[in-house]
Amino acid sequence: MAPTSPPPSPSAPRSLCLLRLSALGDVTHVLPLIHTLRQAWPETALTWVIGKGEQRLLDGLPGVEFMVYDKQSGLAGMRALRHALAERRFDALLQMQVAARANLLSAFVPARRRIGYDRSRSKDLHGLFVNERIPDRPDIHVLDAIGSFCEPLGLKQTQVAWNLPVPDDARDWAHAQWPDDGTATLLISPCSSHVLRNWRAERYAAVADHAAARGWRIVLCGGRSALERETADAILAAMRAPALDLVGKDTLKQLPALLARADLVMTPDSGPMHIANAMGAKVLGLHAASNPERSGPYSDRRYCVDRYDAAARRYLDKPASELRWGTKIEHEGVMDLVTVEDAIAAFERYVGDRQ
């Protein structure tokens, strides 16, 4: 029998529009899809409707035109987007966000094919704004769900690569923050934008002191919000060991380079968790409010603390296996289920694997 030839590649669309406004962690999950599309169809014009802060993080991504929508601009910003796109028509819109604002904004994008989430992931009338859906695959990571948006177009995401655009001057800044002296570095990014995912400052301090006693350098990083400053101050006050305080000192372009320099990044489910993962750093993720199998660090969850099932049983009276995939358990005190001993054990798992 003669060997069969591989199936022909689907014809390249002229233009595609991707809509994913936020958040910082979630937009990193879109990057592998971008690389899949560009590898298959290098001539296809890609336009990404994105949030303002998220565009700053990804500025310089090759082969992508960004159109920024400021969430504060409301309907006026939506009308501005419609005006900007008035003379264009995309072969397909990939509507990768189900929030009501994103659904409404998608109506202003002119596209013949409008590809959205499967019914199990839809909410806020998402189905009214799409005419095709991705395959319904339960129990998969957010990144894999986003990656499946190329499947209605005839492609398959078989490789995962991020290649975050990090300029040389950002890497130079990160390199200057501490010496390359062989000392292992634990970088703590303590705050999520979802405050009920955040851990207690004194618990971060206890783990940091444990790592310092093992000869590790401790670095704190975070943004410029009052919560992040207050949290960092509380951690520093509770620590016995010294720490390098970089909270509020980096930019969004410098953050990926900073995270990449760490040996281990300790953080709750947050943007820095996913940026660190995209940059190849190992992550000690702290999970109780969210399921790490769905939204933990994609590449390696060996060093995560997982108290999601305990949270489900305590707050929802059922095991995690009986919850709808993606259920958040953002209740007051839920992160107290993650103990200092849990985090130290995760740290020691990393140390053991590193030796």
N, C-alpha and C positions, 0 to 999 in steps of 0.2 A: 504494500500500500504506500502510495506517495505521501511524503510528510505534508501535513496541513500548514498553511501559512497563517501567521497571526492575523487576527481581525484588523481591518483598517482603522486608523485613528478617526474619531469623529471630526467632522469638519469644524474648523475654527470659527467661532463667532467673531464678528468685527469689534464688538464692544460689550463689556459687562459692567454692571454697577453692583458694588457690594455695600450693604448698609449694616454697619455695626458701630454704634455711637460710643459705647462704654462697656466695661470699665477698663482700667489699665491692664488688669490681669486677663480679662476676656479678649482684648484685642490682640494679645500675644498668641492666643489660640487660633487666630485667623491667619497668622503668618505662614504656617505650613500649607494652608489652602492656597494662599497667594503664590507660593513657590510651585505648587502642583500645577496651577493654571499657567504660570509663566513658562514652566518647563515644557508643557504640552503645546502651548500656543503663544510663542514669544511675540507674535505680531498683534495679538488681541489687546485692544486698549482697555485698561482696568481703571475704573474710577471708584473710589471708596468714600462714602459719606460717613463721617466720623466726628467724634466729639473734639472739643478744643484741646484739652489736656492730652488726650490720647494721640492727637496728631503731633503734638510736640515730642512725645516719646518716639514716634515712628518717623519723624521728619527725615528725609533722605532715603527712604525705602525705594529702591530702583524699580522702575516700570509701573509705578502707581501714581495716579493723579488723586490728590486728596481734595475733598470738598468738605469744609468744616461747618458743622451745625452747632451753634452755641445753644445749649439747652435753656439758658436764661432768655433767649430771644423769642421763645414761644411761637405763636402763629406767624408773627412777622418774619421770623427766620425761615419758617416753612415756605412762606410766599417768596422770599428771596431765593430759596433753593429752586422753586418752580421757575422763577424768572431766569435763573442762571442756566437751567436745563431746557429752556423753551424750544431751542432749535435742535435738540438732540433726541435720539430715540435709541435706547439700548436693546441689544438682542435679548438680554435677560437681566433681571434684578435678582440678586441673592439677598433675601430679607432675613438676616441672621439675628434679629432681636425681636422678642415678642412683647416687650413693654408697650403700653398704650401710646406713648409719645412716638416711639419708633414706628409702630404700625401706622399711625396717622401720617407721619413724615413720609413713609414709603409711598403713599398715594400721590405725592408730588413728583415721583420719579417716573418718567415715561419709559415703559418697557413692555414688550409684547409678552414675554414669559416672566412670571413672577413666582419665584421659587421660595417656599417658606418651610417651616418646621412641620414634622408629622403631627397628627392630632394629639398624641399623648403629651407633647411638649408645648402645645399651643395654649395661649391665654390672651385675655384682653382683646377679643375679637380678631385675633391674628388671621384666622381663616378667611375673613372678608377681604383681606388685602393681598391674598396670594391665589394663584390658579394652578400651582403644582406644589408638591411636597417632597421632602427628603424621605428616604426609607425609615420606617418605624423600627428602630433597633433599641430595645430597652436596655437599661443598665450599662450604658457606655459613658466614658469620660466626655466632658464638655468639648474638649479638643476634637475627639473623634466625631461627635455629632456635627460640629462645624465643618470638619473635613468632608463629610458626606454631602455637602452642598454641591460638590462638583459631579455627583453621580447622575442627577437628571440631565446633565450636559454630556454624559457619555464617558466621563473620566472616573478614575479611582485614585484616592490618595493612598499610596503605598509606602511613602517615605515621609518622615516627620523631620523637618528642618526649620529653624527659626531665623537665623541670620539677622538678628536685630541690628539696625544701623547705628553703630556707636562710633562717633568721630574720634580721631586720634587725640584731639585736645582733651576730650572727656576721659580717655584712657590715661593720658598723662596726669590729669588731676587726681584720678583714683590711685595711680601708682605713687603719687607724692604723699599720700595720707599716712602711710606707715612703711617701714623699711622691709625689704625682702631679706629677712635675717633668719629664715627657717622656722620662725615661731608660728604655730598653727593659730588661725584666727576664727573666732566665733563672732559673727555679725548678727546683732539682734535688731530686727525691725518690728517693734512691738505692737503697732497699731494697724487695724483694718478700718476701712471706712464704715463698716458695719460694726458699731461699737459693742454689740452684744457678742461678737466673736473675740473680743479682746480679753487677754489674760491679766491677772493681778500683777502689779509692779513688783511686789515683794517676792513673787514666785520667779519672775525673770531674774531678779537679783540673786536668788538662791542658786539657780542653775548657772548663772554667770560666775558666781564665786566658786562653784564646783569646778567649772572649766578652768578658771584662773589657777586654782590649786593644782590642776594637772599641767600647768605651764602654758596655757593658752592665752593669747591676746584677746581682749574683749572690745568690741566696737559697737556703738549704738548708731543707728541711722533712722531717718524719718523725715517727714515733711515739715512745713512751717505752721501747721495749725496749733491752736492753744492746747488741744488734747494731746498732741504728740509731744509738745514741749513739757507739759505737766507730767506725762507718763515717763518720759526720759528722766526728768528731775527726780521723780519718785524712785525709779530704778537705781539711779546713781546714789541717792541718799541711803538706800537700803543695802547697797553693796559694801563689802569690806575691801575688796580688791579695786584697783584703779581701772578705768575704762576710757577709751577714746570716744569722745562725744562729737558725732558728726550730724546730729539731728538739726535739720533746717539749713544745712550748709551745702548740700548738693543740688543740682538741677535735674530735671527729668532725663536729660541726655547723659548726665554723669552717673545717675543711679545704676543703670545696668553695668557699667564698668566697675562701680564700687562693689556691687553684689558679686560680680565675677571674681573679685580678688579674695573673697572669703573662702575658707575651707568648708564652713558649715554656716547656713543661715537659719536662725530660729525666728519663726514668725507665725501668727495665726493665718487663717485663710484670707489672703489679701493680694493686692496687686504685686507687691514685692516678692511674694512667694512664687508667682508665675513668671515674673521677670527673671528672678534668680534661676529658676529651672531652665528658662530659655537660654540663659547665658552659660549653662553647664554647671552651675553650683549645686551642691547637695543641700537639701532642705530638711530641717527639723520642724515639720509642720505640726501645729497644735489644733486638733479638731475635736469638737463636740457639737457645735452648732451646725456643721455641714459635714457631708459625707466625703472623706478623702478619696474614695474610689471614683466619685463623680467629679470632684473639683479640687483634689489635692495636686501636688506637683506631678506633672504628667510622667516624667521620665523615671522617677525613682521615689517610691513611697516607703522604703525600708526604714527611714528614720523619722517617720511621722508617728505622733501619738493619736490613736483613734479611740475616742470615747463616744462616738456617734450612736452606737447601739445602746450604751448606757443612758444617753440623753433621751433616746426614743422611749425607752422603758420608763424612765422617771417622769418625763413631761407629757408623753403621748400615750402611755399605758399600752405600748405594743413594741415588739422588737423592730429593729431597723428593716429587717427583711419584709415586713408587712407594710412599710410606708411606700407611698408613691415616690418613684425615683426623682431625686432632686429636692425632696422636702427639706426645708430649713427648720432648725429647731432653735430659733433665736429668742430664747427666754432668759429673763434675768437670772444670773447665777449659773447658767448652763456650763460656762467655761471652768467653773470651779470643779467640775468632774475631772478635769485634767490636773493631775497632781504634780508636785515638784519631782516626786520619785518617778513618775511616768517620763517626764522630760529628761531627767538624768539618765534613766535607762536607755532612752533613745540616743542621747549623746554618747553613752558608752558603747552602744551598738556601732555607731560610726567610728569611734576610736578603735574598736576591735577590728573592724574591717579595714581600717587605714594602716594598721601596723603590718 
